[in-house]
Amino acid sequence: MLSSRRARFAYVLIMLTAFAGVLGLAVIVLKQALFAGVAEAWMMAGVLAVVVGLPVALILLPVASWLKRNVRVNGIIPNAGENVPGAGR
């Protein structure tokens, strides 16, 4: 795990740049496949779905799970600033 704030920020920037590059290449390759023909475009779309979609899913699914868990915890037990809800009444 990255400990310093700058290291985490650099990691996010590097990953963002990498994903933008991969998606840009995917668009270029898909455009070239469309010029080759419809069947080739469909085959290339399937390959790109795995090559681009799997890494994106590996990054986004844990983030979505964390958000869901965070919303559920805060929704079930409201933060009243006390250890036991209703103890300060």
N, CA, C and O atoms as a GROMACS GRO file, in nm:
protein
  356
    1MET      N    1   0.084  -0.117   0.000
    1MET     CA    2   0.000   0.000   0.000
    1MET      C    3   0.089   0.124   0.000
    1MET      O    4   0.192   0.128   0.067
    2LEU      N    5   0.048   0.221  -0.074
    2LEU     CA    6   0.125   0.345  -0.080
    2LEU      C    7   0.097   0.428   0.044
    2LEU      O    8  -0.018   0.451   0.080
    3SER      N    9   0.204   0.471   0.109
    3SER     CA   10   0.185   0.538   0.237
    3SER      C   11   0.177   0.690   0.223
    3SER      O   12   0.093   0.753   0.288
    4SER      N   13   0.260   0.748   0.143
    4SER     CA   14   0.258   0.894   0.137
    4SER      C   15   0.151   0.944   0.042
    4SER      O   16   0.110   0.876  -0.052
    5ARG      N   17   0.108   1.064   0.068
    5ARG     CA   18   0.002   1.124  -0.013
    5ARG      C   19   0.050   1.150  -0.156
    5ARG      O   20  -0.027   1.133  -0.252
    6ARG      N   21   0.175   1.190  -0.171
    6ARG     CA   22   0.230   1.216  -0.304
    6ARG      C   23   0.241   1.088  -0.386
    6ARG      O   24   0.216   1.089  -0.507
    7ALA      N   25   0.277   0.980  -0.321
    7ALA     CA   26   0.289   0.852  -0.392
    7ALA      C   27   0.152   0.806  -0.442
    7ALA      O   28   0.141   0.757  -0.554
    8ARG      N   29   0.050   0.822  -0.360
    8ARG     CA   30  -0.085   0.784  -0.403
    8ARG      C   31  -0.131   0.872  -0.518
    8ARG      O   32  -0.192   0.823  -0.613
    9PHE      N   33  -0.103   1.001  -0.510
    9PHE     CA   34  -0.141   1.093  -0.618
    9PHE      C   35  -0.068   1.057  -0.747
    9PHE      O   36  -0.128   1.058  -0.855
   10ALA      N   37   0.061   1.026  -0.736
   10ALA     CA   38   0.138   0.986  -0.855
   10ALA      C   39   0.082   0.857  -0.914
   10ALA      O   40   0.074   0.843  -1.036
   11TYR      N   41   0.044   0.763  -0.828
   11TYR     CA   42  -0.013   0.637  -0.875
   11TYR      C   43  -0.142   0.662  -0.952
   11TYR      O   44  -0.164   0.603  -1.058
   12VAL      N   45  -0.227   0.748  -0.899
   12VAL     CA   46  -0.353   0.779  -0.967
   12VAL      C   47  -0.326   0.844  -1.102
   12VAL      O   48  -0.391   0.809  -1.201
   13LEU      N   49  -0.232   0.936  -1.108
   13LEU     CA   50  -0.200   1.001  -1.236
   13LEU      C   51  -0.143   0.902  -1.337
   13LEU      O   52  -0.178   0.906  -1.455
   14ILE      N   53  -0.056   0.814  -1.291
   14ILE     CA   54   0.002   0.714  -1.381
   14ILE      C   55  -0.105   0.619  -1.433
   14ILE      O   56  -0.108   0.588  -1.552
   15MET      N   57  -0.193   0.573  -1.345
   15MET     CA   58  -0.300   0.482  -1.388
   15MET      C   59  -0.397   0.552  -1.483
   15MET      O   60  -0.444   0.492  -1.580
   16LEU      N   61  -0.428   0.677  -1.455
   16LEU     CA   62  -0.518   0.753  -1.543
   16LEU      C   63  -0.456   0.769  -1.682
   16LEU      O   64  -0.524   0.754  -1.783
   17THR      N   65  -0.328   0.800  -1.686
   17THR     CA   66  -0.259   0.813  -1.814
   17THR      C   67  -0.254   0.680  -1.887
   17THR      O   68  -0.273   0.675  -2.009
   18ALA      N   69  -0.228   0.573  -1.814
   18ALA     CA   70  -0.221   0.441  -1.877
   18ALA      C   71  -0.357   0.400  -1.934
   18ALA      O   72  -0.365   0.351  -2.047
   19PHE      N   73  -0.463   0.421  -1.857
   19PHE     CA   74  -0.596   0.386  -1.907
   19PHE      C   75  -0.635   0.472  -2.027
   19PHE      O   76  -0.696   0.422  -2.122
   20ALA      N   77  -0.601   0.600  -2.023
   20ALA     CA   78  -0.631   0.686  -2.137
   20ALA      C   79  -0.555   0.640  -2.261
   20ALA      O   80  -0.610   0.641  -2.372
   21GLY      N   81  -0.430   0.600  -2.243
   21GLY     CA   82  -0.352   0.549  -2.356
   21GLY      C   83  -0.409   0.420  -2.413
   21GLY      O   84  -0.419   0.405  -2.534
   22VAL      N   85  -0.446   0.328  -2.325
   22VAL     CA   86  -0.503   0.201  -2.371
   22VAL      C   87  -0.636   0.223  -2.442
   22VAL      O   88  -0.662   0.163  -2.546
   23LEU      N   89  -0.719   0.309  -2.386
   23LEU     CA   90  -0.847   0.335  -2.451
   23LEU      C   91  -0.829   0.407  -2.584
   23LEU      O   92  -0.902   0.382  -2.680
   24GLY      N   93  -0.732   0.497  -2.592
   24GLY     CA   94  -0.703   0.563  -2.719
   24GLY      C   95  -0.657   0.465  -2.825
   24GLY      O   96  -0.701   0.471  -2.940
   25LEU      N   97  -0.568   0.373  -2.786
   25LEU     CA   98  -0.525   0.270  -2.880
   25LEU      C   99  -0.641   0.179  -2.920
   25LEU      O  100  -0.649   0.136  -3.035
   26ALA      N  101  -0.730   0.150  -2.827
   26ALA     CA  102  -0.845   0.066  -2.858
   26ALA      C  103  -0.935   0.133  -2.961
   26ALA      O  104  -0.986   0.067  -3.052
   27VAL      N  105  -0.954   0.263  -2.948
   27VAL     CA  106  -1.036   0.336  -3.046
   27VAL      C  107  -0.971   0.333  -3.183
   27VAL      O  108  -1.039   0.314  -3.284
   28ILE      N  109  -0.841   0.352  -3.188
   28ILE     CA  110  -0.769   0.351  -3.316
   28ILE      C  111  -0.778   0.213  -3.381
   28ILE      O  112  -0.804   0.202  -3.500
   29VAL      N  113  -0.757   0.108  -3.302
   29VAL     CA  114  -0.762  -0.028  -3.355
   29VAL      C  115  -0.902  -0.062  -3.403
   29VAL      O  116  -0.919  -0.124  -3.509
   30LEU      N  117  -1.003  -0.022  -3.327
   30LEU     CA  118  -1.141  -0.051  -3.368
   30LEU      C  119  -1.177   0.024  -3.496
   30LEU      O  120  -1.249  -0.028  -3.581
   31LYS      N  121  -1.128   0.146  -3.509
   31LYS     CA  122  -1.153   0.223  -3.632
   31LYS      C  123  -1.089   0.154  -3.752
   31LYS      O  124  -1.150   0.148  -3.859
   32GLN      N  125  -0.968   0.104  -3.735
   32GLN     CA  126  -0.902   0.033  -3.844
   32GLN      C  127  -0.975  -0.097  -3.876
   32GLN      O  128  -0.984  -0.136  -3.993
   33ALA      N  129  -1.027  -0.164  -3.775
   33ALA     CA  130  -1.102  -0.287  -3.799
   33ALA      C  131  -1.232  -0.258  -3.874
   33ALA      O  132  -1.275  -0.339  -3.956
   34LEU      N  133  -1.293  -0.144  -3.848
   34LEU     CA  134  -1.415  -0.108  -3.921
   34LEU      C  135  -1.385  -0.087  -4.070
   34LEU      O  136  -1.467  -0.122  -4.155
   35PHE      N  137  -1.270  -0.031  -4.100
   35PHE     CA  138  -1.234  -0.013  -4.241
   35PHE      C  139  -1.206  -0.147  -4.309
   35PHE      O  140  -1.224  -0.160  -4.430
   36ALA      N  141  -1.162  -0.247  -4.232
   36ALA     CA  142  -1.134  -0.379  -4.290
   36ALA      C  143  -1.263  -0.455  -4.319
   36ALA      O  144  -1.268  -0.535  -4.412
   37GLY      N  145  -1.367  -0.430  -4.241
   37GLY     CA  146  -1.494  -0.498  -4.264
   37GLY      C  147  -1.571  -0.513  -4.134
   37GLY      O  148  -1.518  -0.494  -4.024
   38VAL      N  149  -1.698  -0.547  -4.149
   38VAL     CA  150  -1.786  -0.558  -4.033
   38VAL      C  151  -1.748  -0.679  -3.946
   38VAL      O  152  -1.747  -0.668  -3.824
   39ALA      N  153  -1.719  -0.791  -4.008
   39ALA     CA  154  -1.684  -0.911  -3.931
   39ALA      C  155  -1.556  -0.889  -3.851
   39ALA      O  156  -1.547  -0.929  -3.734
   40GLU      N  157  -1.458  -0.826  -3.913
   40GLU     CA  158  -1.333  -0.797  -3.842
   40GLU      C  159  -1.356  -0.701  -3.727
   40GLU      O  160  -1.292  -0.712  -3.622
   41ALA      N  161  -1.446  -0.606  -3.747
   41ALA     CA  162  -1.477  -0.510  -3.640
   41ALA      C  163  -1.541  -0.580  -3.520
   41ALA      O  164  -1.508  -0.549  -3.406
   42TRP      N  165  -1.631  -0.675  -3.546
   42TRP     CA  166  -1.694  -0.748  -3.436
   42TRP      C  167  -1.592  -0.834  -3.362
   42TRP      O  168  -1.595  -0.842  -3.239
   43MET      N  169  -1.503  -0.898  -3.436
   43MET     CA  170  -1.399  -0.979  -3.371
   43MET      C  171  -1.307  -0.891  -3.287
   43MET      O  172  -1.270  -0.927  -3.175
   44MET      N  173  -1.269  -0.777  -3.341
   44MET     CA  174  -1.182  -0.686  -3.267
   44MET      C  175  -1.254  -0.629  -3.146
   44MET      O  176  -1.192  -0.608  -3.042
   45ALA      N  177  -1.383  -0.604  -3.158
   45ALA     CA  178  -1.459  -0.554  -3.043
   45ALA      C  179  -1.460  -0.657  -2.930
   45ALA      O  180  -1.452  -0.620  -2.813
   46GLY      N  181  -1.471  -0.784  -2.964
   46GLY     CA  182  -1.466  -0.888  -2.862
   46GLY      C  183  -1.331  -0.894  -2.793
   46GLY      O  184  -1.323  -0.909  -2.671
   47VAL      N  185  -1.225  -0.883  -2.871
   47VAL     CA  186  -1.090  -0.884  -2.813
   47VAL      C  187  -1.070  -0.762  -2.725
   47VAL      O  188  -1.014  -0.773  -2.615
   48LEU      N  189  -1.113  -0.647  -2.772
   48LEU     CA  190  -1.096  -0.525  -2.693
   48LEU      C  191  -1.179  -0.526  -2.566
   48LEU      O  192  -1.139  -0.469  -2.464
   49ALA      N  193  -1.294  -0.590  -2.571
   49ALA     CA  194  -1.376  -0.600  -2.450
   49ALA      C  195  -1.302  -0.673  -2.340
   49ALA      O  196  -1.314  -0.637  -2.222
   50VAL      N  197  -1.226  -0.775  -2.376
   50VAL     CA  198  -1.150  -0.850  -2.276
   50VAL      C  199  -1.023  -0.773  -2.238
   50VAL      O  200  -0.992  -0.761  -2.119
   51VAL      N  201  -0.952  -0.723  -2.336
   51VAL     CA  202  -0.822  -0.659  -2.310
   51VAL      C  203  -0.839  -0.527  -2.235
   51VAL      O  204  -0.758  -0.495  -2.148
   52VAL      N  205  -0.942  -0.451  -2.266
   52VAL     CA  206  -0.963  -0.322  -2.200
   52VAL      C  207  -1.061  -0.336  -2.084
   52VAL      O  208  -1.040  -0.277  -1.978
   53GLY      N  209  -1.166  -0.413  -2.102
   53GLY     CA  210  -1.270  -0.423  -2.001
   53GLY      C  211  -1.227  -0.492  -1.874
   53GLY      O  212  -1.268  -0.452  -1.765
   54LEU      N  213  -1.146  -0.595  -1.884
   54LEU     CA  214  -1.104  -0.668  -1.764
   54LEU      C  215  -1.018  -0.583  -1.671
   54LEU      O  216  -1.046  -0.580  -1.551
   55PRO      N  217  -0.915  -0.514  -1.719
   55PRO     CA  218  -0.840  -0.428  -1.626
   55PRO      C  219  -0.924  -0.315  -1.568
   55PRO      O  220  -0.908  -0.279  -1.451
   56VAL      N  221  -1.013  -0.259  -1.648
   56VAL     CA  222  -1.100  -0.153  -1.595
   56VAL      C  223  -1.190  -0.210  -1.487
   56VAL      O  224  -1.211  -0.146  -1.384
   57ALA      N  225  -1.245  -0.328  -1.509
   57ALA     CA  226  -1.330  -0.391  -1.408
   57ALA      C  227  -1.252  -0.424  -1.281
   57ALA      O  228  -1.305  -0.411  -1.171
   58LEU      N  229  -1.128  -0.467  -1.296
   58LEU     CA  230  -1.046  -0.499  -1.179
   58LEU      C  231  -1.019  -0.376  -1.094
   58LEU      O  232  -0.997  -0.387  -0.973
   59ILE      N  233  -1.020  -0.260  -1.154
   59ILE     CA  234  -1.000  -0.136  -1.078
   59ILE      C  235  -1.132  -0.082  -1.024
   59ILE      O  236  -1.138  -0.040  -0.909
   60LEU      N  237  -1.237  -0.084  -1.106
   60LEU     CA  238  -1.362  -0.020  -1.067
   60LEU      C  239  -1.447  -0.102  -0.970
   60LEU      O  240  -1.518  -0.045  -0.888
   61LEU      N  241  -1.443  -0.234  -0.978
   61LEU     CA  242  -1.527  -0.315  -0.890
   61LEU      C  243  -1.490  -0.302  -0.742
   61LEU      O  244  -1.581  -0.290  -0.660
   62PRO      N  245  -1.362  -0.303  -0.704
   62PRO     CA  246  -1.332  -0.279  -0.562
   62PRO      C  247  -1.372  -0.140  -0.515
   62PRO      O  248  -1.415  -0.122  -0.401
   63VAL      N  249  -1.360  -0.041  -0.602
   63VAL     CA  250  -1.402   0.095  -0.566
   63VAL      C  251  -1.553   0.099  -0.544
   63VAL      O  252  -1.600   0.160  -0.448
   64ALA      N  253  -1.628   0.035  -0.632
   64ALA     CA  254  -1.773   0.030  -0.617
   64ALA      C  255  -1.813  -0.046  -0.491
   64ALA      O  256  -1.907  -0.007  -0.422
   65SER      N  257  -1.743  -0.153  -0.460
   65SER     CA  258  -1.770  -0.229  -0.339
   65SER      C  259  -1.743  -0.145  -0.215
   65SER      O  260  -1.821  -0.148  -0.119
   66TRP      N  261  -1.633  -0.071  -0.216
   66TRP     CA  262  -1.601   0.016  -0.103
   66TRP      C  263  -1.709   0.123  -0.085
   66TRP      O  264  -1.751   0.150   0.028
   67LEU      N  265  -1.752   0.183  -0.196
   67LEU     CA  266  -1.856   0.285  -0.187
   67LEU      C  267  -1.986   0.227  -0.132
   67LEU      O  268  -2.052   0.289  -0.048
   68LYS      N  269  -2.022   0.110  -0.179
   68LYS     CA  270  -2.145   0.045  -0.132
   68LYS      C  271  -2.135   0.014   0.017
   68LYS      O  272  -2.230   0.038   0.092
   69ARG      N  273  -2.022  -0.039   0.060
   69ARG     CA  274  -2.002  -0.071   0.201
   69ARG      C  275  -2.005   0.056   0.287
   69ARG      O  276  -2.062   0.056   0.396
   70ASN      N  277  -1.944   0.162   0.238
   70ASN     CA  278  -1.939   0.287   0.312
   70ASN      C  279  -2.077   0.350   0.325
   70ASN      O  280  -2.112   0.401   0.431
   71VAL      N  281  -2.155   0.345   0.220
   71VAL     CA  282  -2.290   0.401   0.224
   71VAL      C  283  -2.379   0.319   0.316
   71VAL      O  284  -2.459   0.374   0.391
   72ARG      N  285  -2.364   0.186   0.311
   72ARG     CA  286  -2.447   0.100   0.394
   72ARG      C  287  -2.417   0.122   0.543
   72ARG      O  288  -2.509   0.129   0.624
   73VAL      N  289  -2.290   0.132   0.579
   73VAL     CA  290  -2.254   0.151   0.719
   73VAL      C  291  -2.305   0.285   0.770
   73VAL      O  292  -2.359   0.292   0.880
   74ASN      N  293  -2.291   0.389   0.692
   74ASN     CA  294  -2.338   0.520   0.735
   74ASN      C  295  -2.490   0.530   0.731
   74ASN      O  296  -2.548   0.610   0.804
   75GLY      N  297  -2.555   0.449   0.648
   75GLY     CA  298  -2.700   0.454   0.641
   75GLY      C  299  -2.768   0.377   0.752
   75GLY      O  300  -2.875   0.417   0.798
   76ILE      N  301  -2.708   0.268   0.797
   76ILE     CA  302  -2.769   0.186   0.901
   76ILE      C  303  -2.752   0.250   1.038
   76ILE      O  304  -2.847   0.259   1.115
   77ILE      N  305  -2.632   0.294   1.068
   77ILE     CA  306  -2.603   0.352   1.199
   77ILE      C  307  -2.565   0.498   1.178
   77ILE      O  308  -2.454   0.527   1.135
   78PRO      N  309  -2.656   0.588   1.208
   78PRO     CA  310  -2.622   0.730   1.190
   78PRO      C  311  -2.517   0.773   1.291
   78PRO      O  312  -2.516   0.727   1.405
   79ASN      N  313  -2.431   0.862   1.249
   79ASN     CA  314  -2.325   0.912   1.336
   79ASN      C  315  -2.381   1.025   1.421
   79ASN      O  316  -2.398   1.137   1.373
   80ALA      N  317  -2.410   0.995   1.548
   80ALA     CA  318  -2.463   1.095   1.640
   80ALA      C  319  -2.355   1.151   1.730
   80ALA      O  320  -2.382   1.237   1.814
   81GLY      N  321  -2.232   1.104   1.715
   81GLY     CA  322  -2.124   1.151   1.799
   81GLY      C  323  -2.118   1.081   1.933
   81GLY      O  324  -2.048   1.126   2.023
   82GLU      N  325  -2.189   0.971   1.948
   82GLU     CA  326  -2.192   0.896   2.073
   82GLU      C  327  -2.160   0.751   2.044
   82GLU      O  328  -2.173   0.705   1.931
   83ASN      N  329  -2.118   0.679   2.147
   83ASN     CA  330  -2.090   0.537   2.130
   83ASN      C  331  -2.218   0.456   2.122
   83ASN      O  332  -2.228   0.363   2.042
   84VAL      N  333  -2.316   0.490   2.202
   84VAL     CA  334  -2.444   0.420   2.203
   84VAL      C  335  -2.551   0.517   2.154
   84VAL      O  336  -2.568   0.624   2.214
   85PRO      N  337  -2.623   0.483   2.047
   85PRO     CA  338  -2.726   0.575   1.998
   85PRO      C  339  -2.832   0.602   2.104
   85PRO      O  340  -2.884   0.510   2.167
   86GLY      N  341  -2.863   0.728   2.123
   86GLY     CA  342  -2.967   0.767   2.218
   86GLY      C  343  -2.920   0.775   2.361
   86GLY      O  344  -3.002   0.800   2.450
   87ALA      N  345  -2.791   0.754   2.389
   87ALA     CA  346  -2.743   0.755   2.527
   87ALA      C  347  -2.734   0.896   2.583
   87ALA      O  348  -2.736   0.914   2.705
   88GLY      N  349  -2.726   0.995   2.499
   88GLY     CA  350  -2.709   1.132   2.548
   88GLY      C  351  -2.839   1.207   2.568
   88GLY      O  352  -2.836   1.328   2.592
   89ARG      N  353  -2.952   1.141   2.559
   89ARG     CA  354  -3.081   1.212   2.572
   89ARG      C  355  -3.120   1.231   2.715
   89ARG      O  356  -3.225   1.289   2.744
   0.00000   0.00000   0.00000
